Amino acid sequence: MIERRDVLKAVGLGAMAASMPGCANQAIGGAGASPRSKPLGLQLFTVVKMLENDFEGTLALVAALGYKEVETLGSFSRDPVMVRDALARHGLVSPSQHLMPGNLYDYFQKPPPTPAEKAAMSAQFDKAFQPESVDSFILEAIQRAKLMNQSYIVWQLAWRRSYTLADAERYARAFDRAGQLCADQGLGFAYHNHDWEFAPVDGTRPFDILVGHSDPKTVKVEIDFMWATKAGAEPIALFRQYPGRFRLCHLKDRDAAGNIVTVGEGVEDFKLLIDAGKAAGVEHFYLEFDRPTDPEREIRIAAEYLKPLLAN
């Protein structure tokens, strides 16, 4: 972890900020300069089991802990207007949703218990998100997003180790189509990374095709800092390589072995990442815990840890 932080700092937050649009005269942490405060958000997958047990009560808890924004999984197989109104009752807004076409959300209510059933689930997700089907699932998401007053639709791409660079090109073209469909309806589109996209294929990172070969005007990125850093990618270097592309992010922590842990108990340098994200133009900062074991405790601790960092 020391090595990664040293590299990040060597890249230089101040230099990175100066290279970003609108940041030429602002250096992070410099005298008289303070990045604009951002609200704390939560990807509601973190509390999905709680939502299924008590939808209203869980939203009330999330709001009471100081979360202001939430990211949804589609509309949780519920009426989008009902979800919108429930969020409003608790003072929450939802700027974005992760794609959840058809009945895929059912898998989150009853996770498959065996390896064979998990493999079948993965196959269903891959089939639902085929690049050639992009119009179908993006138009479905657009309809939901407009009813829920959301601004962004996010494609949480499940990159497989068996994929090739030709597959990356297919998905980049699909991103372009998705971005245009969203833009036509006044919405933004973003791609959410995991870690395998950063593993080189024939000497090239698929991430660089997915982002570098798609339209910067209509295809943005929701950077998951933990998955990127676990893969050895440097977020500040990505911000400099692709200026103006990053609009949302996920915040989660991991230990030295790569296991997801409660925020503040692992190796991620959240102050550095949050400050860099602000300078790069990230608008929405969501806590996410991919494998929650005690979600109420985890979101409580994370809120206490992250709110001061986002406020400064």
C-alpha distance (Angstrom), angle and dihedral (degrees) to the residues before:
residue distance angle dihedral
M1 . . .
I2 3.79 . .
E3 3.78 89.5 .
R4 3.81 93.4 51.8
R5 3.78 93.5 48.0
D6 3.77 91.3 47.2
V7 3.78 90.9 52.4
L8 3.80 91.8 48.0
K9 3.77 91.6 50.5
A10 3.79 91.6 45.2
V11 3.80 89.1 57.3
G12 3.78 85.0 59.2
L13 3.78 127.2 -128.0
G14 3.77 91.1 -143.6
A15 3.79 93.2 51.7
M16 3.78 90.9 45.8
A17 3.80 92.3 50.4
A18 3.78 91.8 49.2
S19 3.81 90.0 55.0
M20 3.81 94.3 52.5
P21 3.80 121.8 94.9
G22 3.79 110.0 -93.5
C23 3.80 92.2 9.3
A24 3.77 101.3 86.9
N25 3.79 93.0 114.2
Q26 3.81 98.1 34.9
A27 3.80 124.2 85.2
I28 3.78 117.9 -173.9
G29 3.77 110.9 -111.7
G30 3.80 91.9 4.9
A31 3.78 122.9 138.9
G32 3.79 111.4 -73.1
A33 3.81 93.6 2.8
S34 3.79 123.7 113.1
P35 3.81 124.7 167.7
R36 3.78 113.9 -123.1
S37 3.80 114.7 -90.4
K38 3.79 115.8 -102.7
P39 3.81 129.0 -155.9
L40 3.78 119.3 -115.4
G41 3.79 113.8 -110.5
L42 3.80 135.5 -168.2
Q43 3.79 131.0 -149.5
L44 3.78 98.5 -136.8
F45 3.80 93.1 -142.2
T46 3.80 82.9 83.8
V47 3.81 90.1 68.9
V48 3.80 99.9 26.9
K49 3.82 94.8 125.9
M50 3.79 89.9 50.4
L51 3.80 90.1 50.1
E52 3.78 91.1 54.4
N53 3.79 91.0 51.3
D54 3.82 96.7 43.7
F55 3.80 116.4 -0.9
E56 3.81 98.1 179.9
G57 3.80 94.9 39.2
T58 3.80 92.3 51.1
L59 3.80 92.4 50.7
A60 3.80 89.0 49.4
L61 3.82 90.4 53.0
V62 3.81 92.6 47.3
A63 3.79 90.6 52.5
A64 3.81 93.2 44.9
L65 3.81 90.4 55.3
G66 3.79 90.6 58.4
Y67 3.78 102.8 -98.4
K68 3.80 110.4 144.6
E69 3.80 103.2 176.6
V70 3.79 131.5 41.8
E71 3.78 134.5 -167.8
T72 3.78 116.7 -145.5
L73 3.80 137.4 -149.2
G74 3.78 96.1 -124.3
S75 3.79 101.6 -67.1
F76 3.82 95.6 -46.5
S77 3.83 90.2 -103.9
R78 3.80 87.0 -64.8
D79 3.78 133.4 116.5
P80 3.83 104.1 -76.8
V81 3.79 91.7 -139.3
M82 3.80 90.5 53.7
V83 3.80 90.2 51.6
R84 3.80 91.8 47.4
D85 3.79 92.1 50.8
A86 3.81 93.0 45.9
L87 3.80 90.6 53.2
A88 3.79 91.1 48.9
R89 3.80 91.9 51.6
H90 3.79 88.5 61.1
G91 3.79 97.0 42.5
L92 3.81 93.9 -107.3
V93 3.78 127.6 136.7
S94 3.79 126.8 -160.9
P95 3.79 114.5 -147.5
S96 3.81 95.2 175.8
Q97 3.78 148.7 16.6
H98 3.78 134.5 -153.2
L99 3.77 113.7 -127.8
M100 3.79 113.6 -95.9
P101 3.80 108.1 167.3
G102 3.77 126.0 -171.4
N103 3.80 115.2 -18.7
L104 3.82 97.5 -28.6
Y105 3.79 91.2 118.1
D106 3.81 88.1 69.8
Y107 3.80 88.0 76.0
F108 3.81 90.2 63.6
Q109 3.79 91.4 55.4
K110 3.81 93.7 49.7
P111 3.82 109.2 22.1
P112 3.82 113.0 -156.1
P113 3.82 109.5 -101.0
T114 3.81 102.2 -155.8
P115 3.83 132.4 57.6
A116 3.80 90.7 -117.2
E117 3.79 91.8 52.9
K118 3.79 91.0 46.1
A119 3.79 89.6 53.0
A120 3.80 89.6 49.9
M121 3.81 89.5 51.2
S122 3.81 91.2 51.7
A123 3.78 89.6 50.4
Q124 3.80 90.4 52.3
F125 3.80 91.2 51.3
D126 3.82 92.1 48.2
K127 3.79 90.8 49.8
A128 3.81 92.6 48.6
F129 3.82 92.7 51.0
Q130 3.79 100.0 46.0
P131 3.82 108.7 146.4
E132 3.79 90.4 -127.6
S133 3.85 89.3 60.9
V134 3.78 94.3 53.2
D135 3.81 96.3 117.0
S136 3.79 92.4 56.0
F137 3.80 99.9 51.5
I138 3.80 96.4 34.9
L139 3.81 93.1 51.8
E140 3.81 88.8 48.7
A141 3.81 89.7 52.2
I142 3.80 92.9 46.0
Q143 3.79 90.7 55.7
R144 3.82 90.6 52.2
A145 3.79 94.4 43.2
K146 3.79 93.5 53.6
L147 3.80 90.9 51.2
M148 3.82 89.9 49.1
N149 3.82 94.6 46.3
Q150 3.81 91.0 -120.2
S151 3.80 123.9 157.8
Y152 3.81 103.5 -159.2
I153 3.78 137.4 45.3
V154 3.81 113.1 -157.8
W155 3.80 126.0 -156.7
Q156 3.81 107.1 -151.7
L157 3.78 95.0 -158.6
A158 3.81 115.6 -151.7
W159 3.80 99.5 -148.3
R160 3.81 112.5 -162.2
R161 3.77 124.8 -148.4
S162 3.80 88.9 -127.5
Y163 3.82 92.2 61.6
T164 3.79 120.3 109.2
L165 3.79 134.0 -147.4
A166 3.79 86.9 -98.6
D167 3.80 87.1 60.3
A168 3.79 89.1 51.7
E169 3.80 89.0 54.8
R170 3.82 90.2 50.0
Y171 3.78 91.0 53.0
A172 3.80 92.8 44.6
R173 3.80 89.2 55.7
A174 3.81 89.3 47.7
F175 3.80 89.5 51.0
D176 3.80 89.0 53.9
R177 3.79 90.5 51.7
A178 3.81 91.8 46.4
G179 3.80 91.5 47.9
Q180 3.77 92.3 51.4
L181 3.81 93.3 47.3
C182 3.79 89.8 51.3
A183 3.80 93.9 44.8
D184 3.81 90.2 51.7
Q185 3.82 87.2 60.3
G186 3.80 96.0 43.6
L187 3.81 94.3 -102.5
G188 3.79 133.9 122.3
F189 3.78 125.3 -125.0
A190 3.80 127.4 -150.8
Y191 3.79 138.6 179.6
H192 3.82 118.3 -136.1
N193 3.80 116.7 -147.0
H194 3.77 132.5 -144.4
D195 3.81 125.6 -174.3
W196 3.79 107.1 -89.1
E197 3.81 93.3 66.8
F198 3.80 87.4 70.9
A199 3.82 95.1 56.4
P200 3.84 106.2 100.2
V201 3.79 118.6 -113.9
D202 3.81 111.8 -160.5
G203 3.80 87.7 -16.0
T204 3.81 96.5 -50.9
R205 3.80 128.5 99.7
P206 3.81 109.6 -127.9
F207 3.82 86.7 -141.2
D208 3.80 89.2 66.7
I209 3.79 90.8 56.0
L210 3.80 94.8 43.0
V211 3.80 91.2 52.4
G212 3.79 103.3 21.8
H213 3.81 94.9 49.3
S214 3.81 96.5 45.3
D215 3.79 127.9 81.7
P216 3.82 110.9 -85.0
K217 3.80 90.8 -154.3
T218 3.80 96.2 60.0
V219 3.81 106.0 18.4
K220 3.80 114.9 69.9
V221 3.80 131.0 171.3
E222 3.77 133.7 -118.3
I223 3.78 98.9 -157.0
D224 3.77 117.4 -150.1
F225 3.78 99.2 -154.3
M226 3.79 95.7 -163.0
W227 3.79 96.3 51.8
A228 3.81 90.3 45.9
T229 3.80 95.6 49.1
K230 3.80 92.3 42.7
A231 3.80 87.0 57.6
G232 3.80 90.9 51.2
A233 3.80 96.4 -105.6
E234 3.81 118.4 140.6
P235 3.82 111.5 -133.9
I236 3.79 94.3 -154.7
A237 3.79 90.4 52.3
L238 3.83 88.8 50.4
F239 3.80 90.5 50.8
R240 3.78 90.1 53.2
Q241 3.80 93.8 44.2
Y242 3.80 93.8 49.8
P243 3.83 107.3 28.0
G244 3.77 116.7 -170.5
R245 3.80 94.5 15.2
F246 3.83 101.0 100.1
R247 3.80 117.2 82.9
L248 3.82 105.8 147.6
C249 3.79 136.1 28.2
H250 3.78 144.1 -170.1
L251 3.78 120.7 -135.2
K252 3.79 119.5 -154.7
D253 3.80 135.7 141.3
R254 3.81 134.0 -129.4
D255 3.76 138.1 -173.9
A256 3.80 124.6 -119.3
A257 3.80 90.5 -87.6
G258 3.79 91.9 55.6
N259 3.81 97.7 -104.9
I260 3.80 115.8 142.9
V261 3.80 111.5 -112.2
T262 3.80 137.5 174.0
V263 3.80 112.8 -67.5
G264 3.80 111.0 -90.9
E265 3.81 94.0 23.5
G266 3.81 97.1 81.9
V267 3.79 142.1 54.1
E268 3.81 104.0 -82.1
D269 3.82 115.6 116.7
F270 3.79 98.4 -138.9
K271 3.80 97.3 177.3
L272 3.78 90.6 55.0
L273 3.80 93.6 44.8
I274 3.79 95.6 45.0
D275 3.80 93.6 47.6
A276 3.79 90.5 47.9
G277 3.79 91.0 47.9
K278 3.78 92.1 51.8
A279 3.79 91.1 50.9
A280 3.81 90.9 48.5
G281 3.80 93.0 54.4
V282 3.80 102.0 -99.8
E283 3.79 106.9 163.5
H284 3.81 103.4 -176.9
F285 3.81 127.4 44.0
Y286 3.81 115.4 -166.7
L287 3.76 127.9 -174.4
E288 3.78 110.9 -139.0
F289 3.78 130.2 -178.9
D290 3.81 109.6 -168.9
R291 3.80 96.7 -166.0
P292 3.80 107.4 29.9
T293 3.79 117.4 -172.4
D294 3.81 99.1 169.3
P295 3.80 102.9 14.2
E296 3.80 97.1 176.6
R297 3.81 91.2 55.5
E298 3.81 92.8 41.5
I299 3.79 96.3 52.1
R300 3.82 91.0 43.6
I301 3.81 93.7 53.9
A302 3.79 92.1 42.6
A303 3.80 92.6 51.6
E304 3.80 91.8 52.6
Y305 3.80 90.9 48.3
L306 3.81 100.3 42.9
K307 3.81 105.1 38.2
P308 3.83 95.0 73.2
L309 3.81 90.8 48.4
L310 3.79 92.4 51.8
A311 3.79 92.9 45.2
N312 3.81 95.5 57.3
